[in-house]
Each structure stands twice: as C-alpha cells, then as structure tokens.
Amino acid sequence: MTIDSAEVVAWYSHARRDLPWRGPDVTAWQILVSEFMLQQTPVARVAPIWLEWVARWPTPSATAAASAADVLRAWGKLGYPRRAKRLHECAIAIAAEHGDRVPDDVEVLLTLPGIGAYTARAVACFAYQQSVPVVDTNVRRVVARAVHGLADAGNPSATRDLADVAALLPNDATAPVFSAGLMELGATVCTARSPKCGICPLRVCAWRAAGYPPGTGAPRPTQRYAGTDRQVRGRLLDVLRASSAPVVREHLDVVWLTDTAQRDRALDSLLVDGLVEQTADGRFALAGEGDDAAPAPQGGAKQKTDEGG
C-alpha cells in the first residue's frame, strides 16, 4: 500500500501544532537549533529554552561568539549536554566557513559538527523547502503501519527507510509539507503505545486493513534516568552552572554520596567530553571558564560524533 500525500497535507494544514520554530519568520539557523534541541527531548521542554536561545543568539555568529560555558548554561535542563557543545561547534563552523549562513545542501550539512543524516535532511526540507526524505522514529512508525501493515518499524535501516519515504514524496511543491505532516501524524496520532486510529486522516492503512496485528518484537523498555550516570552528570553540571568561578572538588563530591565510584566516573566522562575542565590548582569549571586548565584525562567515555548524546 501507499500513503495519499494529499490526505496528509490537508490534515496537517488544520491539525499541526503551533510550535515556535514553525513560524513564518524563523530562519534556517533557528530551525537547526530546534532540531539539535529536539533530539531525545520532548517538545514541551524544548519550546521555552529555544525561545530564550534564539532571542539571545539569533544567528550562528552570535552563538559562536558566546563562551562554551554560557552555551552550557543556556542549555539548562534539556539533557544530553554534548549536544550543546556540538551546536556551539556547529555555529563556529557556519560563521567561519559558510558566511554565517546555514548550508542548504544535505552533503555539506553532513560535514558540520553534530549533524547527522536526520538533521541534515530536516534542515534542507523544513528550512529550505527541499524535496528530500526526512526520517525519524515517528515517520518510520507511520510507514511501517500504513504501508507495510506492521505494528512497529523494527530495527532502523538508513537505506531502506530513506527509500521508503522517498517513494512516498509527492512530485510537487507540497513535498516539504507532506514530510512535516507525516512526522506530525506519528507524533500526535499514530503514536507508539496508544494510536488514535479513529481520528487518523488516512483512509487506507495496511495495518488497519490487516486487523491491527501485534508487533513481533519485545516492547521497547522505558529509558531509566534515576540513578544513572546521566543523572549524576546532570547534578555535577548543576553545581558548575550555578557558580561563576571554578569550584573545589569537595563541592562536587557532596552531590552524589550514594556511589562515589559512579560519581568519579561521571566527572571523568564530563572532562573527557570537554564539558568540564580542571584548573592547574585542581578546581573544576564549565568548559572555557577554567584558568590554565589542565589536560582532560585520557580514556573514559567515548565522545559521539553524530546526533544525540
């Protein structure tokens, strides 16, 4: 089966959420910022921080001129703070190498720090209205159900998933709207756990026609946060964000007494990731705020070079 693009476009025109990065005056850079922030983070948490961010740093050069520490503070509670570091690096590259303009070519976008296959195509599509397949978890789920009759999309395959969505794109100017609508459909109607099939705009759906067969894989476990290294890293960063000067080790030690080895591991990973630095006298600060910072320890957590994390 296939998906009627006209149905998706018509539905999206009246059902789309009023998200701030969808406004008519939003720039390509500001759309790119939203895509960085939305990786693994709910819309409700992103919206207020995005608004503050683009008001303070509306362009790549404005972001590039900010210190790494200011960027980490502005990132706040969005989580996965390595994204903030990569966004800052991306801004520096765009300002220095691309005349302060976000590139519109997918292959060029892929050369920028922190930009992977999804973000490159999302920027080309949503910022520059290009007809390129944009595939996220929501899109994969809609295609799996409506086209293939499967309850879930299974393991991702970049080649297969991009080909599936490319085959659905309309051959006219509505292609970017269709891409946005397909994503919106998965986010708000064709959801993972409680799909609202009664209000789905698609008249033809292979999964519905097959009688809603259950998925064959094990349910995806809910990602735990409490007690993880992520939580410990967050608490350590909270201390450093709240301080305008480097802090002594004792101020960090008290944030996690449950497992001191875990605390030490979390601090080491922040140093390795370049989010925190240690001064020559042994104090700790956000990146860029330590005087005469000592080299980060070798080993520890491996820094990702693509989206997420």
GUTILO-861977 format. One record per residue (C-alpha): x, y, z. Coordinates in pm, 1 decimal. Example, Ala and Ser with C-alpha at 12.3 -4.5 7.8 and 13.67 -1.06 7.14 Angstrom:
BEGIN
<rec u="1230.0" v="-450.0" w="780.0"/>
<rec u="1367.0" v="-106.0" w="714.0"/>
//
This chain:
BEGIN
<rec u="0.0" v="0.0" w="0.0"/>
<rec u="95.5" v="364.3" w="-16.8"/>
<rec u="5.4" v="687.5" w="161.5"/>
<rec u="-208.9" v="951.7" w="-5.6"/>
<rec u="2.8" v="1265.3" w="28.7"/>
<rec u="-297.6" v="1492.0" w="-31.9"/>
<rec u="-470.8" v="1349.0" w="275.1"/>
<rec u="-165.0" v="1416.8" w="490.2"/>
<rec u="-117.1" v="1770.1" w="355.7"/>
<rec u="-485.1" v="1859.0" w="405.8"/>
<rec u="-486.2" v="1718.2" w="758.9"/>
<rec u="-163.0" v="1895.5" w="853.4"/>
<rec u="-299.2" v="2231.3" w="739.4"/>
<rec u="-551.1" v="2234.8" w="1025.3"/>
<rec u="-410.9" v="1984.8" w="1279.2"/>
<rec u="-49.3" v="2098.9" w="1307.5"/>
<rec u="71.9" v="2208.6" w="1648.8"/>
<rec u="159.3" v="2574.4" w="1689.1"/>
<rec u="529.6" v="2524.4" w="1758.6"/>
<rec u="750.1" v="2835.0" w="1771.6"/>
<rec u="1009.3" v="2707.4" w="1522.0"/>
<rec u="732.8" v="2671.0" w="1261.3"/>
<rec u="671.4" v="3045.6" w="1245.4"/>
<rec u="698.1" v="3227.5" w="909.5"/>
<rec u="996.5" v="3440.6" w="1012.8"/>
<rec u="1207.4" v="3162.5" w="1163.1"/>
<rec u="1548.8" v="3134.4" w="998.9"/>
<rec u="1736.3" v="2826.7" w="885.5"/>
<rec u="1974.7" v="2865.2" w="1178.8"/>
<rec u="1687.9" v="2878.9" w="1426.8"/>
<rec u="1533.5" v="2566.9" w="1272.2"/>
<rec u="1870.4" v="2394.1" w="1303.8"/>
<rec u="1882.6" v="2493.1" w="1672.7"/>
<rec u="1539.4" v="2338.9" w="1726.4"/>
<rec u="1649.8" v="2015.0" w="1561.4"/>
<rec u="1952.4" v="1989.8" w="1791.0"/>
<rec u="1733.8" v="2051.0" w="2095.6"/>
<rec u="1457.8" v="1811.4" w="1993.3"/>
<rec u="1688.6" v="1509.7" w="1973.6"/>
<rec u="1566.4" v="1278.0" w="2252.7"/>
<rec u="1384.4" v="1564.7" w="2426.4"/>
<rec u="1007.1" v="1636.7" w="2440.2"/>
<rec u="867.3" v="1943.8" w="2263.4"/>
<rec u="727.6" v="2089.3" w="2587.9"/>
<rec u="1075.3" v="2107.7" w="2742.5"/>
<rec u="1238.4" v="2245.4" w="2430.6"/>
<rec u="1000.0" v="2531.1" w="2343.4"/>
<rec u="1079.2" v="2776.4" w="2628.2"/>
<rec u="1454.3" v="2721.1" w="2608.0"/>
<rec u="1451.2" v="2754.3" w="2228.2"/>
<rec u="1268.6" v="3087.5" w="2255.0"/>
<rec u="1524.7" v="3222.0" w="2501.6"/>
<rec u="1812.9" v="3086.3" w="2293.9"/>
<rec u="1715.0" v="3242.3" w="1959.5"/>
<rec u="1632.6" v="3574.0" w="2125.4"/>
<rec u="1980.5" v="3581.6" w="2278.1"/>
<rec u="2172.9" v="3425.4" w="1987.6"/>
<rec u="1967.0" v="3467.2" w="1668.0"/>
<rec u="2249.7" v="3382.7" w="1426.0"/>
<rec u="2538.8" v="3135.8" w="1401.6"/>
<rec u="2792.7" v="3414.9" w="1456.6"/>
<rec u="2613.8" v="3531.8" w="1770.9"/>
<rec u="2621.1" v="3177.9" w="1905.8"/>
<rec u="2983.2" v="3132.4" w="1801.3"/>
<rec u="3082.4" v="3447.6" w="1991.0"/>
<rec u="2934.8" v="3309.8" w="2315.0"/>
<rec u="3157.7" v="3116.9" w="2550.4"/>
<rec u="3120.4" v="2741.4" w="2579.8"/>
<rec u="3021.1" v="2792.8" w="2943.0"/>
<rec u="2741.3" v="3035.8" w="2850.4"/>
<rec u="2610.8" v="2786.6" w="2594.9"/>
<rec u="2610.0" v="2506.5" w="2853.1"/>
<rec u="2425.2" v="2729.7" w="3100.0"/>
<rec u="2164.8" v="2828.9" w="2842.6"/>
<rec u="2111.5" v="2462.0" w="2756.0"/>
<rec u="1972.9" v="2423.1" w="3106.9"/>
<rec u="1780.8" v="2102.7" w="3176.1"/>
<rec u="1745.2" v="1978.7" w="2818.9"/>
<rec u="1977.6" v="1687.1" w="2893.0"/>
<rec u="2247.3" v="1527.4" w="2679.6"/>
<rec u="2464.2" v="1841.1" w="2708.5"/>
<rec u="2711.3" v="1718.3" w="2449.1"/>
<rec u="2450.1" v="1842.3" w="2202.5"/>
<rec u="2507.2" v="2196.4" w="2332.2"/>
<rec u="2880.4" v="2161.4" w="2278.0"/>
<rec u="2828.6" v="2034.3" w="1924.1"/>
<rec u="2577.7" v="2309.3" w="1848.3"/>
<rec u="2836.7" v="2567.1" w="1957.7"/>
<rec u="3098.4" v="2399.3" w="1736.7"/>
<rec u="2848.4" v="2392.8" w="1450.1"/>
<rec u="2783.6" v="2766.2" w="1491.7"/>
<rec u="3156.7" v="2838.3" w="1483.5"/>
<rec u="3195.8" v="2636.5" w="1161.5"/>
<rec u="2899.6" v="2803.7" w="989.9"/>
<rec u="3014.6" v="3152.8" w="1088.7"/>
<rec u="3374.2" v="3091.6" w="980.9"/>
<rec u="3332.5" v="2871.4" w="674.2"/>
<rec u="2987.6" v="2947.6" w="531.2"/>
<rec u="2944.4" v="3322.8" w="566.7"/>
<rec u="2711.0" v="3291.1" w="866.0"/>
<rec u="2455.0" v="3108.9" w="651.9"/>
<rec u="2337.4" v="2754.8" w="716.6"/>
<rec u="2416.4" v="2548.4" w="405.8"/>
<rec u="2119.3" v="2422.7" w="206.3"/>
<rec u="2290.9" v="2115.3" w="62.9"/>
<rec u="2248.8" v="1786.6" w="251.8"/>
<rec u="2602.6" v="1667.9" w="180.6"/>
<rec u="2753.2" v="1995.6" w="300.9"/>
<rec u="2534.7" v="1992.2" w="610.8"/>
<rec u="2664.6" v="1644.6" w="691.1"/>
<rec u="3017.7" v="1785.2" w="719.9"/>
<rec u="2920.5" v="2015.2" w="1008.3"/>
<rec u="2976.7" v="1917.8" w="1374.1"/>
<rec u="2688.3" v="1732.8" w="1535.0"/>
<rec u="2480.1" v="1697.7" w="1217.3"/>
<rec u="2380.2" v="1350.6" w="1106.5"/>
<rec u="2151.8" v="1206.1" w="842.0"/>
<rec u="1824.4" v="1310.8" w="1002.8"/>
<rec u="1919.8" v="1668.8" w="1094.8"/>
<rec u="2080.0" v="1739.8" w="756.3"/>
<rec u="1763.1" v="1641.0" w="572.8"/>
<rec u="1533.0" v="1809.2" w="823.7"/>
<rec u="1712.1" v="2141.9" w="772.4"/>
<rec u="1711.4" v="2105.4" w="392.7"/>
<rec u="1340.6" v="2020.8" w="399.0"/>
<rec u="1197.1" v="2249.7" w="666.4"/>
<rec u="1428.5" v="2548.3" w="626.4"/>
<rec u="1484.3" v="2539.5" w="250.5"/>
<rec u="1169.0" v="2359.4" w="131.3"/>
<rec u="1360.0" v="2086.8" w="-49.2"/>
<rec u="1201.4" v="1759.0" w="-153.2"/>
<rec u="1418.1" v="1520.0" w="47.6"/>
<rec u="1309.1" v="1224.9" w="262.7"/>
<rec u="1312.7" v="1307.7" w="634.2"/>
<rec u="1304.1" v="1000.2" w="855.5"/>
<rec u="1267.4" v="997.3" w="1233.1"/>
<rec u="1110.6" v="744.9" w="1470.6"/>
<rec u="761.6" v="883.7" w="1413.4"/>
<rec u="789.1" v="866.0" w="1034.9"/>
<rec u="925.1" v="511.9" w="1046.1"/>
<rec u="627.2" v="403.0" w="1258.4"/>
<rec u="367.6" v="559.9" w="1025.5"/>
<rec u="528.3" v="398.8" w="720.3"/>
<rec u="554.4" v="60.6" w="893.6"/>
<rec u="183.3" v="64.0" w="974.7"/>
<rec u="22.1" v="240.0" w="681.5"/>
<rec u="241.3" v="94.2" w="405.1"/>
<rec u="371.8" v="-237.7" w="538.0"/>
<rec u="96.3" v="-339.4" w="780.4"/>
<rec u="333.5" v="-379.9" w="1074.1"/>
<rec u="268.3" v="-265.2" w="1428.8"/>
<rec u="622.1" v="-133.5" w="1469.4"/>
<rec u="908.5" v="-38.3" w="1241.2"/>
<rec u="1168.2" v="-279.8" w="1375.7"/>
<rec u="1535.4" v="-201.4" w="1358.2"/>
<rec u="1626.5" v="106.4" w="1155.5"/>
<rec u="1798.4" v="78.0" w="819.2"/>
<rec u="1908.9" v="407.1" w="667.5"/>
<rec u="1899.6" v="279.5" w="310.4"/>
<rec u="1561.3" v="108.5" w="339.2"/>
<rec u="1396.2" v="381.5" w="547.5"/>
<rec u="1507.6" v="665.8" w="319.9"/>
<rec u="1395.2" v="470.1" w="12.4"/>
<rec u="1053.9" v="401.5" w="171.0"/>
<rec u="991.4" v="769.2" w="242.5"/>
<rec u="1140.3" v="894.1" w="-85.4"/>
<rec u="888.8" v="674.4" w="-270.2"/>
<rec u="603.3" v="849.6" w="-88.2"/>
<rec u="708.1" v="1209.2" w="-159.7"/>
<rec u="472.5" v="1394.2" w="-395.8"/>
<rec u="628.2" v="1531.5" w="-714.2"/>
<rec u="529.9" v="1890.4" w="-648.4"/>
<rec u="580.6" v="2181.9" w="-410.3"/>
<rec u="383.4" v="2010.6" w="-132.1"/>
<rec u="663.2" v="1762.1" w="-61.9"/>
<rec u="806.7" v="1955.4" w="239.2"/>
<rec u="456.3" v="1998.7" w="384.3"/>
<rec u="391.5" v="1627.7" w="338.6"/>
<rec u="718.3" v="1549.8" w="521.7"/>
<rec u="617.7" v="1772.1" w="813.1"/>
<rec u="268.5" v="1622.4" w="814.1"/>
<rec u="396.9" v="1264.6" w="815.9"/>
<rec u="612.9" v="1344.5" w="1116.5"/>
<rec u="324.9" v="1521.5" w="1291.6"/>
<rec u="94.9" v="1227.9" w="1225.2"/>
<rec u="335.3" v="993.4" w="1400.6"/>
<rec u="389.8" v="1230.8" w="1691.4"/>
<rec u="25.6" v="1306.8" w="1767.1"/>
<rec u="-199.3" v="1038.4" w="1613.6"/>
<rec u="-10.4" v="724.4" w="1509.9"/>
<rec u="172.5" v="705.5" w="1841.3"/>
<rec u="370.6" v="408.5" w="1966.5"/>
<rec u="156.6" v="297.9" w="2260.7"/>
<rec u="-191.4" v="445.2" w="2207.0"/>
<rec u="-255.6" v="517.7" w="1838.2"/>
<rec u="-569.3" v="725.6" w="1775.4"/>
<rec u="-685.3" v="536.2" w="1470.4"/>
<rec u="-1036.6" v="681.9" w="1498.0"/>
<rec u="-911.6" v="1028.5" w="1400.7"/>
<rec u="-640.8" v="923.1" w="1153.2"/>
<rec u="-672.5" v="1112.7" w="822.7"/>
<rec u="-551.5" v="814.0" w="619.2"/>
<rec u="-841.5" v="634.4" w="455.3"/>
<rec u="-614.1" v="345.0" w="356.7"/>
<rec u="-384.3" v="182.4" w="615.0"/>
<rec u="-236.3" v="-164.7" w="573.1"/>
<rec u="-217.6" v="-222.3" w="949.4"/>
<rec u="-583.9" v="-132.6" w="997.9"/>
<rec u="-684.3" v="-344.7" w="697.0"/>
<rec u="-500.0" v="-642.9" w="847.1"/>
<rec u="-687.9" v="-612.8" w="1176.0"/>
<rec u="-410.9" v="-444.2" w="1376.7"/>
<rec u="-172.2" v="-741.5" w="1413.4"/>
<rec u="53.4" v="-704.5" w="1717.4"/>
<rec u="420.9" v="-635.9" w="1694.4"/>
<rec u="659.9" v="-927.6" w="1682.9"/>
<rec u="941.1" v="-770.8" w="1880.9"/>
<rec u="969.9" v="-716.9" w="2255.1"/>
<rec u="823.4" v="-386.5" w="2380.5"/>
<rec u="1080.8" v="-112.8" w="2389.9"/>
<rec u="1176.7" v="-54.0" w="2753.5"/>
<rec u="1122.6" v="287.8" w="2903.3"/>
<rec u="1455.4" v="464.3" w="2938.1"/>
<rec u="1552.0" v="491.5" w="3302.8"/>
<rec u="1704.8" v="813.9" w="3435.9"/>
<rec u="1706.4" v="790.8" w="3816.0"/>
<rec u="2032.6" v="651.5" w="3945.9"/>
<rec u="2208.4" v="654.2" w="3607.8"/>
<rec u="2536.7" v="818.6" w="3515.4"/>
<rec u="2327.6" v="1072.3" w="3321.7"/>
<rec u="2162.8" v="1184.5" w="3645.3"/>
<rec u="2495.9" v="1213.0" w="3821.6"/>
<rec u="2645.9" v="1410.4" w="3532.8"/>
<rec u="2346.6" v="1643.3" w="3547.4"/>
<rec u="2391.7" v="1710.4" w="3916.5"/>
<rec u="2761.1" v="1782.5" w="3872.9"/>
<rec u="2685.3" v="2023.7" w="3590.2"/>
<rec u="2418.5" v="2194.5" w="3801.9"/>
<rec u="2685.1" v="2289.3" w="4057.3"/>
<rec u="2913.7" v="2431.3" w="3790.4"/>
<rec u="2635.2" v="2619.1" w="3611.5"/>
<rec u="2541.9" v="2787.9" w="3937.9"/>
<rec u="2896.5" v="2907.4" w="4005.4"/>
<rec u="3067.8" v="3199.0" w="3830.2"/>
<rec u="3411.1" v="3071.1" w="3934.9"/>
<rec u="3582.0" v="2730.8" w="3944.2"/>
<rec u="3480.7" v="2516.5" w="4241.6"/>
<rec u="3682.6" v="2285.5" w="4463.2"/>
<rec u="3633.7" v="1909.5" w="4439.2"/>
<rec u="3450.1" v="1894.3" w="4772.5"/>
<rec u="3161.2" v="2098.8" w="4627.9"/>
<rec u="3114.1" v="1833.9" w="4362.8"/>
<rec u="3163.1" v="1533.3" w="4586.6"/>
<rec u="2858.0" v="1611.0" w="4800.3"/>
<rec u="2609.6" v="1594.7" w="4511.4"/>
<rec u="2626.7" v="1212.2" w="4492.3"/>
<rec u="2726.5" v="1017.1" w="4800.0"/>
<rec u="2532.1" v="701.4" w="4712.5"/>
<rec u="2807.0" v="561.0" w="4491.8"/>
<rec u="3135.3" v="750.1" w="4494.2"/>
<rec u="3282.8" v="537.7" w="4215.9"/>
<rec u="2988.1" v="629.6" w="3993.7"/>
<rec u="3033.0" v="996.6" w="4082.9"/>
<rec u="3402.5" v="982.4" w="3993.5"/>
<rec u="3321.5" v="805.2" w="3667.4"/>
<rec u="3062.6" v="1068.9" w="3577.8"/>
<rec u="3304.7" v="1352.5" w="3647.9"/>
<rec u="3574.4" v="1183.7" w="3441.8"/>
<rec u="3334.0" v="1148.6" w="3148.6"/>
<rec u="3246.1" v="1520.5" w="3166.3"/>
<rec u="3615.2" v="1603.8" w="3148.7"/>
<rec u="3673.0" v="1367.9" w="2856.1"/>
<rec u="3370.1" v="1509.6" w="2671.3"/>
<rec u="3509.7" v="1860.8" w="2707.8"/>
<rec u="3208.8" v="1987.4" w="2902.7"/>
<rec u="3410.0" v="2043.8" w="3221.0"/>
<rec u="3772.7" v="2135.9" w="3271.4"/>
<rec u="4009.7" v="2123.2" w="3565.3"/>
<rec u="4233.5" v="2415.0" w="3654.3"/>
<rec u="4600.8" v="2388.2" w="3735.6"/>
<rec u="4520.2" v="2417.2" w="4107.0"/>
<rec u="4272.9" v="2126.7" w="4092.7"/>
<rec u="3941.0" v="2314.4" w="4082.4"/>
<rec u="3663.3" v="2244.6" w="3830.4"/>
<rec u="3468.2" v="2469.6" w="3594.1"/>
<rec u="3248.3" v="2459.6" w="3287.2"/>
<rec u="3440.3" v="2444.4" w="2960.2"/>
<rec u="3606.6" v="2775.8" w="2887.3"/>
<rec u="3586.3" v="2908.5" w="3242.4"/>
<rec u="3887.2" v="2742.3" w="3399.5"/>
<rec u="4210.1" v="2941.6" w="3421.4"/>
<rec u="4507.7" v="2745.6" w="3284.7"/>
<rec u="4300.5" v="2431.9" w="3250.3"/>
<rec u="4483.7" v="2102.8" w="3285.3"/>
<rec u="4452.6" v="1844.2" w="3004.1"/>
<rec u="4146.6" v="1621.2" w="3021.2"/>
<rec u="4212.2" v="1263.4" w="3135.7"/>
<rec u="4257.4" v="1007.9" w="2860.0"/>
<rec u="4016.6" v="718.7" w="2814.1"/>
<rec u="3677.0" v="715.0" w="2977.5"/>
<rec u="3360.4" v="783.6" w="2781.2"/>
<rec u="3392.4" v="794.8" w="2405.8"/>
<rec u="3251.8" v="1112.4" w="2254.6"/>
<rec u="2998.1" v="1061.8" w="1979.2"/>
<rec u="3044.1" v="1249.6" w="1653.3"/>
<rec u="2688.1" v="1230.8" w="1525.6"/>
<rec u="2346.1" v="1329.8" w="1655.4"/>
<rec u="2229.7" v="1265.4" w="2008.6"/>
<rec u="2428.0" v="1205.6" w="2325.7"/>
//
